[in-house]
């Protein structure tokens, strides 16, 4: 029943910014922690950021600290990932996740950082 729909990806030049969105349904969003992951071709899916249900705690991978910001709007059942200072190594498909629920993923949204 869990459904996650990522959007907001695209092509951006190095140093640019993107804001990703994830619309969630099928569970009580306001009670759920949410996370972002990413996966580049030939690489494992890796953790990007996590936010608790009430936004009290936000956790970031080392590569994301200082550049990415996770946030959420519980009234809209949506979690966001603001990405600044993007670099080519950030190129990947980005997925959101109900934290800890490994069985459910959306289609992801492609982020390509290139000049």
C-alpha positions, 0 to 999 in steps of 0.5 A: 500500500505504500506509494512514493513518487519522487520528482524534481530531478533533471540536468544541472551544471556543477555548482547548481541546485535542485529541489527534489520532492517525494509525495507519499501515501498508504501510511500515516506520513506524520508518524513516519521518519523519512529518508533519501537514498541515491544510486548511481550506475554500478554502485550500491544504493546509498543513504543521503539524509533522514528526518524524524517524524516531527523534524526534530532530528535530521541526519546526513551522509558526510557527502551531503553535510553543508550542501543538502537539506532535508525537510518535510511538510506533513500537511502535504505528505511530502518530503523534500531534499534541497541540494546545493553546490551539486557536483558530478559525483552527485549524479544518480537516481534519487529515491525516498523511503519510509525510514526502515521500510526497505521493501517499498521504493518509488521510481526515483528521479534522475539527477544529472550534474554535468556541464 
